Amino acid sequence: MKKLLFIYLALISLFVIYVYQYQNSETTNREWEEHELRGSVDETYVMVTFQTGIDYWKRALKGFEDAAEALNVSVEYRGATQYDVNEEITALEQVIAKHPAGIAVSTMDPEALNPAIDKAVEAGIPVVMFDADAPDSKAYAFIGTDNYEAGATAAHKMAELLDETGQVGIITHPYQLNHQERTDGFHATMKQEYPKMTVVDIKDGRGDQMISKDASLELISEYPDLKGIFASEANGGVGVGMAALEQNKEDSLHIISFDTDKGTLDMIEEGVISATMAQGTREMGYWSLQFLFHLQHNLVSDINGETTLPPHVDTGIKIVTEENVKDYYSIE
Amino acid sequence: MKKLLFIYLALISLFVIYVYQYQNSETTNREWEEHELRGSVDETYVMVTFQTGIDYWKRALKGFEDAAEALNVSVEYRGATQYDVNEEITALEQVIAKHPAGIAVSTMDPEALNPAIDKAVEAGIPVVMFDADAPDSKAYAFIGTDNYEAGATAAHKMAELLDETGQVGIITHPYQLNHQERTDGFHATMKQEYPKMTVVDIKDGRGDQMISKDASLELISEYPDLKGIFASEANGGVGVGMAALEQNKEDSLHIISFDTDKGTLDMIEEGVISATMAQGTREMGYWSLQFLFHLQHNLVSDINGETTLPPHVDTGIKIVTEENVKDYYSIE
C-alpha cells in the first residue's frame, strides 16, 4: 500500500510540474505572438537588383540581412546579372511567382518594371523601391538618396575646398535622372550661395572612365583657370582623376566624385580626388526590409485600411576625404 | 528501504524536471536578449511639443505609443501648454534633466530650441525632430511632411477640380517656413504644369480665421473670375470657406485646405471645402520612436561609429474629399 502511495505521490508531482511547465510555455508563446516585431523564418523577403555581382549592392544587402536577423525572417537575393532590363523583368517575374513576403527592387529603368511591380502589389505582395525609383509604379515607398540634396552637399564641399572662389566644371551622365538631379543640386547651390564661383561647363562623361577623362582634358584646356571638377558618378570621377594626373594638375585641381568603389578610394588616398559622396546603401536595405515587414504584418494601415507608410525616405550622404577614407575600405 | 527508494526516485524526478525546465527558461531568456527589437519598460521615450492640448498631436502620440508597444518600451508626453517658445525650451530642459532613452521634438521655432537639442545629443540622449524641424540642430533625423511636395499635390488636385483652366488664389502664413514651402510647391506646379491656370495673388491670412476670411473677400472682389483658393493651413481654410458662404460662392469656388481638424472636415461634409491635405501624423510618431529606439540600442552605427540613420523621412499626404471624409472624423 505504502509503496503505491509513493508511486502516486511521484506521479502527482510529475503531473503538477508538467502542468506548471506547460502553462509557462503557453505564456511564453503568447508573449511572442503579441510582440509584433517578430516574424517567422518561413517568411522570405527578396531583394531584386541589376548587375547583381557588383560590389555596390553588398552593403544594401547587408542592411537587408541585418534587419531580417532582428525581425527573425529570411531573405533572398535575386536579379539580372547583366545591365539588361529584360533580364531584370524576368528575374522579378520569377520572384513574384513564388509569392514571397515582400520584395525590395532597385530598377535600372524608371518605367520598364512598372507592370511587374504593379502585378506584385495587386497580388498582395508588398513592394518597396530602393536606390533607383520607379515613381509611377504602385510600390509603397522609395528609400534612397535625395540626389538633388547630394549634389548640393557636393557643392558646399567644393566651396569649402576652393575658399568659395573660382571656376568649376561638371562631368555627368545627362540621360539618367539621378545624375541630372545631382548636377542640378550642385549647379543651383553654386549659383544661389556662392557668388564668386562659376560653373563654366557641364560635359557628358557617359559613365565611362575614358570618355570622362577626355571630357576633362577638354575642360582643362578650355578653362586654364579651372579650380575644380564635380563628377556625378564613380567611373567619371576616376576618369577626371586620370586627366588631372596626365596634366600634373592633381595638386591644383580639386575633384569631387560619387560613391566609394575601390578605384575612387585609392585616388582619395593618393590625394588625386579630394572628396567623394558616400550613399547610405546599408540603410536603404535595412529600412526596405523594415517597411516590407510592416506591410506584411499590417502594422501600417489606417482605420480605413489605407496604407500609411512614409512614401519617401532620404538615406543621406556622408563626405569621404583623406581623413576618413580608411574606414570605407573595410565596409563591405 | 523501499520507501526511501521511492522518495529518492520522486526527488530525482523532481530535480531532473527542474533542471530541464531551468534550461528551457534559459533558452527563452537568451532568445529575448538576442532579439534586438525589444526594449525594456524602464526605457522611457518622451515626445515634446507645443500647445500640447490641441487635437493635432493626438495621432502623432498614437503612433509613438503604437511603436512603444511593439518594442516593449515606455513613453511620456511633455511640452509647452501655450504657443510660447520659452515654455517649450523649459519643458525640453526638464525632460533632458531626467536623461530619458530618447526625445522626439516638434519645435515651434526652427532655431530657438537648438541649444537645448544640442545639449541633449551631447549628453548621449538620442533626439529626432518630427513635424516641424530644427535643421541646424544636432538632432539625428527629421520625420514629417515634405511641404513643397504637399503644395504640389494640392496644385494637382486643384487642376483636376478646375479641368486645368482658370484663376486661383492662395491664402497663406508668409513668415512660417512650412507655409512658404507649401505655397512655393503649389505655385511652381501651377506655373510648370498647367499653362491655362494662373495664380493671381498670394495673400497673408496669418493663420487666423477672420483675417483669412477678409483676405478671401478681397480676393473674390478683385478677381470676379476666381475659380479656386488654396489655403496653406486649417484656420485659413475655414476663413476662406466663411467668405465663400457669405458671397454665395460655395458652389462656384473650389477651396483646398490643409489638415483635418473638425471645422475643416465639417466644411468638406457641407460641400464648402472641396478637399484638404491630411498629413501622416501617426507615421511621424511611429517612426520617430523607431528611430530613437534604433539610436538607443546602437542599431544604426557604421563601422567607424558614425550614425547612419536616414536624415529625412517624408511621411506623405493623403487627399480628403467628401468621399472619404467620414474616415477622418474617427481618427484620433
Chai-1 contact restraints between the chains, C-beta under 6 A:
chainA,res_idxA,chainB,res_idxB,connection_type,confidence,min_distance_angstrom,max_distance_angstrom,comment,restraint_id
A,F6,B,F6,contact,1.0,0.0,6.0,A-B,restraint_1
A,A10,B,A10,contact,1.0,0.0,6.0,A-B,restraint_2
A,S13,B,L14,contact,1.0,0.0,6.0,A-B,restraint_3
A,L14,B,S13,contact,1.0,0.0,6.0,A-B,restraint_4
A,I17,B,I17,contact,1.0,0.0,6.0,A-B,restraint_5
A,Q21,B,Q21,contact,1.0,0.0,6.0,A-B,restraint_6
A,T28,B,T28,contact,1.0,0.0,6.0,A-B,restraint_7
A,E36,B,A70,contact,1.0,0.0,6.0,A-B,restraint_8
A,L37,B,L37,contact,1.0,0.0,6.0,A-B,restraint_9
A,L37,B,A70,contact,1.0,0.0,6.0,A-B,restraint_10
A,A70,B,E36,contact,1.0,0.0,6.0,A-B,restraint_11
A,A70,B,L37,contact,1.0,0.0,6.0,A-B,restraint_12
A,G280,B,T308,contact,1.0,0.0,6.0,A-B,restraint_13
A,E283,B,T308,contact,1.0,0.0,6.0,A-B,restraint_14
A,E283,B,P310,contact,1.0,0.0,6.0,A-B,restraint_15
A,I303,B,S330,contact,1.0,0.0,6.0,A-B,restraint_16
A,I303,B,I331,contact,1.0,0.0,6.0,A-B,restraint_17
A,N304,B,D327,contact,1.0,0.0,6.0,A-B,restraint_18
A,T308,B,G280,contact,1.0,0.0,6.0,A-B,restraint_19
A,T308,B,E283,contact,1.0,0.0,6.0,A-B,restraint_20
A,P310,B,E283,contact,1.0,0.0,6.0,A-B,restraint_21
A,P310,B,V313,contact,1.0,0.0,6.0,A-B,restraint_22
A,P310,B,D314,contact,1.0,0.0,6.0,A-B,restraint_23
A,P310,B,T315,contact,1.0,0.0,6.0,A-B,restraint_24
A,P311,B,G316,contact,1.0,0.0,6.0,A-B,restraint_25
A,H312,B,D314,contact,1.0,0.0,6.0,A-B,restraint_26
A,V313,B,P310,contact,1.0,0.0,6.0,A-B,restraint_27
A,V313,B,V313,contact,1.0,0.0,6.0,A-B,restraint_28
A,D314,B,P310,contact,1.0,0.0,6.0,A-B,restraint_29
A,D314,B,H312,contact,1.0,0.0,6.0,A-B,restraint_30
A,T315,B,P310,contact,1.0,0.0,6.0,A-B,restraint_31
A,G316,B,P311,contact,1.0,0.0,6.0,A-B,restraint_32
A,D327,B,N304,contact,1.0,0.0,6.0,A-B,restraint_33
A,S330,B,I303,contact,1.0,0.0,6.0,A-B,restraint_34
A,I331,B,I303,contact,1.0,0.0,6.0,A-B,restraint_35
